[in-house]
């Protein structure tokens, strides 16, 4: 093989490598976009059911989606936030995930740690936490319940609360 032929082959391989890299980058964007759309879909699916559950079973007067608080350059967003100020003095924080895994549980606990800083108007209220999702393994479900958080999962497009006999929700204050 001549030097010219070898240079030509190297140039073709370099071109194919650039095209493959560009294709993989675009594919990554598309996959990421699908993940975001699935998350938005899951939140949209959960919101009506969680609103009904928070109002009927937990006495929430107000339920809002994507509650966002900003302090300087930091933000905290709550997927579903419910609260009541009357005889029921409680705030409910709901983290919604398509797949409820260990990272979702960590995210919920991180949100709870930051909650009083970002939402000081709820100081002194009972704080109740929920993880809501489409898919959750038995191991993760067990950890959620053991830590005193409510777990809501879907059945026929409706989120239902999973409260095993003897469950004691974690007692927290803002």
N, C-alpha and C positions, 0 to 999 in steps of 0.2 A: 504494500500500500504506500502510495506516495505521500509526501508531506502535505501537499495541497488537498488530497482526499481526506487525510486525517484532520486537517484544519476545518474542512467542510463538515465532517461528522461531528466534531466538537462544537461547532457553531450551531448545528441542528439540535444537538442535545441540550445546549444552553438555552436555545429558544423554547424547546419543549419543557424544560425545567421552569422557565419563567411563566409559561402558559399554565402549567400544573399548579404553581404557587398562586397565581391569580385566581384560578378555578377554586382551589381549596379555601382561599380567603373569602371569596363570594359565597361558597357553600357554608362556611362558618357563620357568615352574617345571616344567611337564610335560616340556618338551624337555630341561631340565637333568636331571630325574629319569631320563629314558631314557638320557642320556649316562652317568650314574653306573651305571645297571644294566648297560649295555653294557660298561663298564670292569670291573665286578665279574664279569660273565660271562666276559670275556676272561681275567682273572686266574684264575678257576676252571678255565677250559679249559687254561691254560698250566701250572698247578701240577703236575698229575700227570706231564705230559711232562717238565717241567723237573726235577722230583724224580728221575725215572728217569735223565735225561741227566746231572745233577750227580753222582748216586751212581755210575753205571756208567762214565762217561767222565772224570770229574774227581775221583773218589775221595772224595766228600763223605760224612762219617759222619752229619751232621745237616743237614736241609733244613727250613726253616720258612717259612711264608707270613706276610706282613704283619708283619715284624719291626720293632718300634717301640722307639725309644730316646728318652728325654726327658732333657734337661739344662736345669734351671731352667724357663724358659717356652718353650724351643725343642724341637722334635721332628724326628726323621728317621725316615721309614718306608721300609723296603725291601720291595718286592713279594715277592721270593723271595730268601732268604739261605741259603747253604749253607756249611758249614765242616767242616774236619777238623783234628785236633790231633796225629795220630800221625806216621808217616813222611811222609804227605802233610800239609804244614803250609800250608794254603791256605784262603782265604775267597772265595766267589763271590757277587757282587751282581747280581741280575737285575731290570731295570726292564721291566715288562710294559705294553704299550699296545695298544689296538685298532688305532690307526693310528700307525705309527712314522714320525715326521717330524723336522724339524730341532729342534723344541722338545723332543721326547723325548730326542734326543741331548744337548741342552743340560742337560736335567734329570738324565740319567745322570751327566754330567760334574760337575754341581753336587753330586750325591749322593756321588760319589767324593771330591771335595774335602773334604766334611764327615765322611766315614766314620770316620776315625781319632778324631775328636773325640767322636762319638756311640757308637762301638763300640771303645773302647780295649783291650778284652780280646783283640782280634785283632792287636795290635801285633806287627810282625815277620813276619807271614804274607804269603805271596804273595797278591796281590789280583787277581782275574780278574773282568771285567765283561761283562755280556750285555745286549742289547736283544732282547726277545721281542715279537712282534706278529703281528696277523692280516694287516695290509696295510702294505707298505713299497715306496716307489718305488725304481727302480734307482739314482738319484742319491744318495738318502739311504743306501741299502745300501752303496754304494761308500764314502761318507764314514765310515760306522761301521767298516767293515773297514780302511780306511786309518788310522784312529785307533787300531787295535789292539783293538777290542772284538768280541766274538762277536755274531753275529746269529742268532736263532732265529725261524723263521716257521712257520705252520701248513700242514699238508697232511693232509687227511682227519682232522681233529680231533686231530692229533698235531703237536707242535712238533718240528721237525727243525733241527739246527744247520747253518748254511751256512758251510762252511769252504773257501774257494777254494784251489787249489793254490798253495803258496808263502806262505800267510797266516802272519803272525807276530803272535801276541797281544801286546798291550802288557804289558811287565814292570813291575809295580808292587809296592810294599810298603805295608803299613799302618803 
